[in-house]
């Protein structure tokens, strides 16, 4: 996935040349693949909604590739991928989140 600054809000797009290996593509229907793409979008939006209150979100997300597995590919897995992708993008852009504060006595 690519994350790019954009207008306020979240824009999610699937690249026209989405990379899915043929061996993966042949095991699933186009409807299955569309369901997985929607799940990624949902995960991205859920994770961004969890940002600190007052944070303005202005991002375009482009799904560039997918890997599918006959056993492990299901909507919840792709939703989780969306969450992780946002965390990784934020860590790359702003550094890792601060650790918990230790209380000193």
DABELFEN-V258071 format. One record per backbone hydrogen bond with DSSP energy under -1.0 kcal/mol. NH is the residue of the N-H (numbers start at 1). CO is the residue of the C=O. If there is no record, write none. Layout:
NH/CO ; NH/CO
//
This chain:
2/62 ; 4/60 ; 6/58 ; 9/57 ; 11/59 ; 13/61 ; 15/63 ; 18/15 ; 19/64 ; 25/21 ; 26/22 ; 27/24 ; 28/25 ; 33/29 ; 34/30 ; 35/31 ; 36/32 ; 37/33 ; 38/34 ; 39/35 ; 40/36 ; 41/37 ; 42/38 ; 43/39 ; 44/40 ; 45/41 ; 46/42 ; 47/43 ; 48/44 ; 49/45 ; 51/48 ; 55/52 ; 59/9 ; 60/4 ; 61/11 ; 62/2 ; 63/13 ; 66/19 ; 73/69 ; 78/74 ; 79/75 ; 80/76 ; 81/77 ; 82/78 ; 83/79 ; 84/80 ; 85/81 ; 86/82 ; 87/83 ; 88/84 ; 89/85 ; 90/86 ; 91/87 ; 92/88 ; 93/89 ; 94/90 ; 95/91
//
